[in-house]
Structure formats: C-alpha cells, structure tokens
Amino acid sequence: MSGSPASDTQKGQPGLFQAALFGMCPHCGERTLFAAPSMVADGCRVCGGELASLERWGRLAGILTILLTAVIIGAAIALDEAVRPPIWIHLLLWVPITIGGVLMALRLLKTAGVYRSYLLANESDS
C-alpha cells in the first residue's frame, strides 16, 4: 500500500539544514538552488526546474535579518559590558558572526520557502 502523495513527494528529500547549506534543488537534489550566497537561482542548471517562482518569503527575509541583527547587537553589548574587550576583538568576533549568521538564516528561510512551495505544488498536481 502506497503512502499519501505528500509522503511520497518527501521521500528522498534532504533535511532542511542540509538543503540550505548545500543549496540543493528540490527537483533533482543537485547543488543549484542558489545563484549567490542567499539569492535563489531562476532555474536549476541541471534539471531545468523552475526555482525563482517557488520563492515566496521575500518580506519575511527582511524581518528575519532585522531580528537576527538585533540579537547580535544585544550580544555584543552584553559582551562589552561584561568583559570590555578592545574594539578589534569586537570586529574580529562580530563581523564574521553577523555575516555568517544572516547568510545562513536567509538560506534556511529561502530553502524552507522553496521546498514548501515545491511540495505544495506537487501535492496539488497529484
């Protein structure tokens, strides 16, 4: 007995973190989801699947960026109050954390949006 269409579609799909980290296409699983670090490609170079039309959470990305940046600023202020490190320590610590954190959060959000849209589209086609 076969499972539901949604469970059949989800079989063999990578986890969200893995798909975001490697930019895996929801159609074929190749590493073609992103054209830039956090910009969804128009289409997959391998299977030709449409990707840009699946991205729906653009406004939420701005809100996520603001919230994450506020948390990072709060952590930087707390560290400064607790330890009072020199400014170069702050730069060495917080610049990479901010850039890496925002890029990874955006990749996770956009991957989740694309995969959700892909699953919903395939579910309605069935």
N, CA, C and O of each residue as an XYZ file, in Angstrom:
504
protein
N       0.842     -1.177      0.000
C       0.000      0.000      0.000
C       0.881      1.231      0.000
O       1.815      1.330      0.795
N       0.597      2.150     -0.868
C       1.406      3.353     -1.010
C       0.974      4.402     -0.007
O      -0.184      4.428      0.409
N       1.913      5.282      0.390
C       1.592      6.363      1.314
C       0.842      7.479      0.609
O       0.491      7.367     -0.565
N       0.606      8.546      1.336
C      -0.091      9.694      0.761
C       0.814     10.382     -0.248
O       2.030     10.192     -0.211
N       0.236     11.193     -1.165
C       1.071     11.891     -2.144
C       2.129     12.767     -1.499
O       3.249     12.861     -2.002
N       1.783     13.415     -0.385
C       2.757     14.281      0.286
C       3.935     13.475      0.817
O       5.080     13.914      0.709
N       3.668     12.284      1.398
C       4.777     11.496      1.934
C       5.622     10.919      0.804
O       6.833     10.765      0.961
N       4.996     10.591     -0.351
C       5.768     10.117     -1.500
C       6.679     11.217     -2.032
O       7.814     10.947     -2.426
N       6.185     12.460     -2.046
C       6.969     13.589     -2.532
C       8.148     13.860     -1.614
O       9.224     14.231     -2.084
N       7.962     13.680     -0.311
C       9.002     13.989      0.658
C      10.058     12.902      0.754
O      11.134     13.150      1.297
N       9.788     11.707      0.245
C      10.763     10.623      0.290
C      12.011     11.014     -0.475
O      11.927     11.526     -1.592
N      13.155     10.778      0.117
C      14.410     11.042     -0.556
C      14.834     12.505     -0.520
O      15.901     12.843     -1.032
N      14.024     13.380      0.073
C      14.387     14.784      0.163
C      15.393     14.961      1.297
O      15.279     14.315      2.339
N      16.380     15.838      1.095
C      17.334     16.100      2.171
C      16.660     16.886      3.290
O      15.587     17.458      3.096
N      17.287     16.913      4.449
C      16.790     17.738      5.536
C      16.941     19.209      5.183
O      17.722     19.562      4.299
N      16.201     20.062      5.865
C      16.208     21.493      5.573
C      17.604     22.087      5.730
O      18.055     22.846      4.872
N      18.290     21.748      6.817
C      19.621     22.314      7.047
C      20.602     21.886      5.951
O      21.376     22.703      5.453
N      20.564     20.620      5.585
C      21.451     20.106      4.529
C      21.122     20.771      3.190
O      22.025     21.169      2.453
N      19.836     20.889      2.878
C      19.433     21.512      1.618
C      19.852     22.974      1.576
O      20.281     23.460      0.530
N      19.737     23.686      2.699
C      20.131     25.098      2.748
C      21.643     25.254      2.671
O      22.148     26.119      1.956
N      22.355     24.424      3.399
C      23.819     24.518      3.423
C      24.421     24.271      2.046
O      25.327     24.987      1.619
N      23.916     23.262      1.360
C      24.475     22.899      0.061
C      23.696     23.465     -1.119
O      24.117     23.288     -2.262
N      22.568     24.141     -0.879
C      21.777     24.727     -1.951
C      21.223     23.685     -2.902
O      21.396     23.792     -4.116
N      20.560     22.678     -2.357
C      20.099     21.544     -3.150
C      18.745     21.824     -3.803
O      17.798     22.247     -3.140
N      18.672     21.583     -5.105
C      17.451     21.761     -5.887
C      16.373     20.799     -5.383
O      16.660     19.620     -5.174
N      15.131     21.277     -5.181
C      14.080     20.364     -4.719
C      13.642     19.375     -5.803
O      13.043     18.344     -5.496
N      13.936     19.683     -7.058
C      13.562     18.794     -8.162
C      14.509     17.603     -8.281
O      14.078     16.450     -8.304
N      15.827     17.908     -8.356
C      16.795     16.848     -8.649
C      17.824     16.613     -7.545
O      18.534     15.608     -7.576
N      17.918     17.519     -6.571
C      18.866     17.344     -5.475
C      20.270     17.844     -5.755
O      21.148     17.720     -4.901
N      20.502     18.412     -6.940
C      21.831     18.963     -7.244
C      22.019     20.291     -6.517
O      21.049     20.898     -6.062
N      23.250     20.735     -6.410
C      23.584     21.954     -5.658
C      23.421     23.202     -6.535
O      24.392     23.903     -6.821
N      22.190     23.465     -6.954
C      21.932     24.570     -7.877
C      20.838     25.516     -7.393
O      20.354     26.328     -8.182
N      20.433     25.443     -6.138
C      19.325     26.262     -5.646
C      19.680     27.742     -5.591
O      18.828     28.592     -5.850
N      20.926     28.058     -5.256
C      21.319     29.457     -5.075
C      22.252     29.920     -6.187
O      23.193     29.221     -6.562
N      21.967     31.131     -6.713
C      22.843     31.762     -7.703
C      23.908     32.606     -7.006
O      24.963     32.866     -7.584
N      23.647     33.030     -5.789
C      24.559     33.794     -4.951
C      24.370     33.269     -3.525
O      23.486     32.443     -3.297
N      25.172     33.722     -2.564
C      25.071     33.141     -1.225
C      23.655     33.056     -0.651
O      23.337     32.089      0.040
N      22.806     34.038     -0.920
C      21.441     33.943     -0.389
C      20.394     34.362     -1.424
O      19.317     34.834     -1.062
N      20.707     34.192     -2.696
C      19.769     34.542     -3.767
C      19.391     33.274     -4.529
O      20.246     32.593     -5.096
N      18.089     32.971     -4.530
C      17.608     31.775     -5.220
C      17.801     31.941     -6.723
O      17.495     32.993     -7.283
N      18.305     30.907     -7.364
C      18.530     30.921     -8.814
C      17.185     30.932     -9.545
O      16.171     30.496     -9.000
N      17.187     31.430    -10.774
C      15.963     31.434    -11.586
C      15.506     30.020    -11.890
O      14.314     29.717    -11.845
N      16.467     29.154    -12.202
C      16.136     27.769    -12.519
C      17.332     26.881    -12.268
O      18.460     27.359    -12.149
N      17.085     25.599    -12.189
C      18.152     24.630    -11.963
C      18.925     24.431    -13.259
O      18.331     24.203    -14.313
N      20.252     24.519    -13.180
C      21.103     24.322    -14.362
C      21.146     22.863    -14.796
O      21.486     22.570    -15.942
N      20.809     21.949    -13.902
C      20.902     20.524    -14.205
C      19.595     19.986    -14.781
O      19.583     19.413    -15.870
N      18.486     20.171    -14.043
C      17.212     19.579    -14.478
C      16.287     20.585    -15.151
O      15.266     20.198    -15.721
N      16.628     21.863    -15.095
C      15.788     22.879    -15.724
C      14.559     23.245    -14.909
O      13.699     23.978    -15.396
N      14.457     22.756    -13.693
C      13.297     23.057    -12.844
C      13.236     24.528    -12.482
O      14.267     25.164    -12.265
N      12.030     25.068    -12.418
C      11.801     26.467    -12.056
C      12.008     26.634    -10.553
O      11.430     25.895     -9.756
N      12.836     27.612    -10.168
C      13.119     27.815     -8.753
C      12.652     29.183     -8.255
O      12.068     29.279     -7.176
N      12.900     30.235     -9.027
C      12.592     31.592     -8.572
C      11.101     31.769     -8.309
O      10.724     32.497     -7.391
N      10.259     31.126     -9.088
C       8.810     31.270     -8.887
C       8.344     30.581     -7.612
O       7.245     30.857     -7.129
N       9.160     29.687     -7.058
C       8.799     28.984     -5.830
C       9.110     29.798     -4.576
O       8.598     29.503     -3.496
N       9.957     30.829     -4.722
C      10.349     31.641     -3.569
C       9.227     32.629     -3.250
O       8.859     33.452     -4.088
N       8.693     32.543     -2.045
C       7.548     33.367     -1.667
C       7.781     34.213     -0.418
O       6.940     35.055     -0.106
N       8.856     34.032      0.293
C       9.008     34.647      1.601
C       9.982     35.818      1.607
O      10.782     35.949      2.533
N       9.928     36.668      0.587
C      10.854     37.794      0.477
C      10.731     38.802      1.608
O      11.743     39.250      2.147
N       9.513     39.164      1.975
C       9.324     40.154      3.049
C       9.759     39.598      4.401
O      10.295     40.326      5.238
N       9.531     38.332      4.604
C       9.921     37.714      5.863
C      11.445     37.715      6.022
O      11.951     37.733      7.144
N      12.167     37.696      4.916
C      13.635     37.723      4.971
C      14.135     39.023      5.599
O      15.096     39.006      6.368
N      13.499     40.138      5.283
C      13.883     41.415      5.883
C      13.627     41.439      7.376
O      14.453     41.935      8.143
N      12.497     40.912      7.790
C      12.166     40.860      9.210
C      13.147     39.952      9.941
O      13.612     40.285     11.031
N      13.462     38.802      9.342
C      14.420     37.877      9.940
C      15.785     38.539     10.108
O      16.430     38.381     11.145
N      16.220     39.271      9.102
C      17.518     39.946      9.154
C      17.541     40.972     10.283
O      18.519     41.053     11.027
N      16.484     41.747     10.416
C      16.419     42.759     11.477
C      16.434     42.094     12.852
O      17.155     42.540     13.746
N      15.651     41.040     13.027
C      15.609     40.360     14.327
C      16.951     39.729     14.687
O      17.416     39.849     15.821
N      17.569     39.060     13.721
C      18.861     38.430     13.976
C      19.925     39.478     14.297
O      20.746     39.280     15.193
N      19.909     40.577     13.572
C      20.869     41.651     13.827
C      20.657     42.249     15.213
O      21.629     42.566     15.899
N      19.411     42.408     15.634
C      19.127     42.929     16.976
C      19.676     41.992     18.051
O      20.233     42.446     19.051
N      19.517     40.684     17.843
C      20.050     39.712     18.807
C      21.575     39.797     18.852
O      22.164     39.745     19.932
N      22.210     39.925     17.708
C      23.670     40.005     17.658
C      24.160     41.296     18.312
O      25.158     41.279     19.033
N      23.478     42.405     18.073
C      23.854     43.672     18.711
C      23.704     43.558     20.228
O      24.558     44.032     20.978
N      22.615     42.926     20.678
C      22.430     42.719     22.124
C      23.546     41.884     22.723
O      24.029     42.178     23.816
N      23.956     40.849     22.015
C      25.053     40.005     22.499
C      26.369     40.791     22.536
O      27.164     40.630     23.462
N      26.591     41.629     21.542
C      27.815     42.437     21.511
C      27.836     43.433     22.676
O      28.873     43.638     23.306
N      26.703     44.037     22.950
C      26.622     44.980     24.077
C      26.838     44.244     25.399
O      27.547     44.732     26.279
N      26.225     43.071     25.534
C      26.398     42.286     26.766
C      27.860     41.890     26.965
O      28.377     41.970     28.079
N      28.528     41.465     25.893
C      29.951     41.117     25.993
C      30.776     42.337     26.378
O      31.690     42.246     27.198
N      30.446     43.479     25.779
C      31.200     44.696     26.074
C      31.019     45.105     27.539
O      31.974     45.524     28.192
N      29.810     44.983     28.041
C      29.559     45.330     29.442
C      30.258     44.364     30.395
O      30.743     44.774     31.450
N      30.310     43.082     30.027
C      30.879     42.075     30.914
C      32.404     42.064     30.896
O      33.026     41.917     31.949
N      33.016     42.216     29.734
C      34.456     41.996     29.618
C      35.235     43.245     29.199
O      36.409     43.383     29.541
N      34.598     44.147     28.470
C      35.240     45.350     27.920
C      36.466     45.023     27.051
O      37.557     45.540     27.291
N      36.273     44.152     26.030
C      37.413     43.846     25.154
C      37.721     45.037     24.241
O      36.869     45.904     24.045
N      38.926     45.083     23.686
C      39.259     46.155     22.741
C      38.383     46.047     21.486
O      37.823     44.992     21.190
N      38.281     47.147     20.769
C      37.399     47.206     19.599
C      37.801     46.183     18.537
O      36.934     45.655     17.841
N      39.080     45.894     18.400
C      39.499     44.933     17.373
C      38.992     43.528     17.676
O      38.747     42.743     16.760
N      38.835     43.212     18.952
C      38.249     41.914     19.333
C      36.786     41.871     18.886
O      36.318     40.873     18.339
N      36.079     42.973     19.128
C      34.684     43.055     18.675
C      34.595     42.856     17.167
O      33.741     42.116     16.680
N      35.481     43.520     16.435
C      35.460     43.402     14.970
C      35.762     41.976     14.520
O      35.076     41.433     13.653
N      36.786     41.374     15.110
C      37.136     40.003     14.748
C      36.035     39.006     15.093
O      35.865     38.002     14.401
N      35.302     39.277     16.142
C      34.259     38.365     16.584
C      32.923     38.608     15.883
O      32.333     37.676     15.336
N      32.450     39.837     15.895
C      31.076     40.099     15.476
C      30.875     40.262     13.981
O      29.787     39.972     13.484
N      31.864     40.707     13.257
C      31.680     40.832     11.799
C      31.443     39.463     11.154
O      30.471     39.313     10.414
N      32.294     38.455     11.407
C      32.017     37.144     10.809
C      30.737     36.498     11.342
O      30.019     35.841     10.588
N      30.447     36.677     12.628
C      29.221     36.107     13.187
C      27.994     36.734     12.532
O      27.034     36.033     12.210
N      28.022     38.040     12.335
C      26.888     38.727     11.707
C      26.709     38.284     10.263
O      25.607     37.919      9.853
N      27.782     38.315      9.499
C      27.688     37.939      8.084
C      27.275     36.473      7.947
O      26.347     36.155      7.203
N      27.952     35.597      8.653
C      27.628     34.173      8.574
C      26.234     33.860      9.090
O      25.508     33.070      8.486
N      25.859     34.471     10.197
C      24.535     34.220     10.764
C      23.406     34.689      9.868
O      22.422     33.974      9.677
N      23.541     35.885      9.318
C      22.496     36.415      8.436
C      22.416     35.584      7.154
O      21.322     35.225      6.717
N      23.561     35.280      6.554
C      23.534     34.477      5.323
C      22.929     33.099      5.557
O      22.131     32.633      4.743
N      23.292     32.436      6.656
C      22.750     31.103      6.913
C      21.265     31.177      7.239
O      20.495     30.322      6.800
N      20.851     32.180      7.998
C      19.429     32.329      8.308
C      18.622     32.582      7.037
O      17.538     32.023      6.869
N      19.145     33.420      6.142
C      18.451     33.680      4.879
C      18.396     32.430      4.013
O      17.373     32.146      3.391
N      19.488     31.686      3.974
C      19.485     30.440      3.194
C      18.465     29.448      3.748
O      17.745     28.802      2.986
N      18.404     29.328      5.071
C      17.424     28.424      5.686
C      16.001     28.870      5.360
O      15.162     28.054      4.980
N      15.734     30.167      5.509
C      14.400     30.683      5.249
C      14.004     30.492      3.790
O      12.902     30.030      3.497
N      14.901     30.847      2.880
C      14.579     30.742      1.458
C      14.456     29.286      1.016
O      13.599     28.955      0.198
N      15.306     28.421      1.552
C      15.198     26.999      1.232
C      13.878     26.446      1.742
O      13.203     25.691      1.043
N      13.510     26.823      2.964
C      12.230     26.364      3.511
C      11.073     26.836      2.638
O      10.136     26.079      2.387
N      11.133     28.076      2.178
C      10.075     28.601      1.318
C       9.993     27.891     -0.014
O       8.903     27.551     -0.475
N      11.133     27.665     -0.633
C      11.156     26.978     -1.935
C      10.674     25.540     -1.787
O       9.850     25.081     -2.577
N      11.174     24.831     -0.789
C      10.770     23.438     -0.598
C       9.283     23.336     -0.246
O       8.595     22.430     -0.717
N       8.793     24.255      0.574
C       7.371     24.238      0.919
C       6.525     24.467     -0.333
O       5.557     23.747     -0.574
N       6.893     25.467     -1.122
C       6.151     25.738     -2.361
C       6.228     24.561     -3.315
O       5.243     24.223     -3.972
N       7.399     23.934     -3.393
C       7.579     22.776     -4.268
C       6.687     21.618     -3.825
O       6.032     20.979     -4.648
N       6.669     21.355     -2.525
C       5.835     20.272     -2.006
C       4.354     20.559     -2.205
O       3.588     19.662     -2.556
N       3.948     21.803     -1.983
C       2.539     22.172     -2.179
C       2.150     22.068     -3.656
O       1.052     21.613     -3.979
N       3.045     22.487     -4.550
C       2.763     22.409     -5.984
C       2.627     20.946     -6.429
O       1.732     20.609     -7.204
N       3.517     20.088     -5.936
C       3.467     18.670     -6.300
C       2.266     17.974     -5.681
O       1.708     17.047     -6.268
N       1.868     18.424     -4.489
C       0.703     17.834     -3.835
C      -0.577     18.176     -4.597
O      -1.472     17.343     -4.736
N      -0.649     19.428     -5.093
C      -1.856     19.826     -5.837
C      -1.893     19.204     -7.229
O      -2.973     19.037     -7.796
N      -0.720     18.852     -7.799
C      -0.673     18.197     -9.112
C      -1.140     16.755     -9.026
O      -1.631     16.200    -10.009
N      -0.988     16.136     -7.842
C      -1.340     14.718     -7.686
C      -2.826     14.498     -7.617
O      -3.276     13.359     -7.487
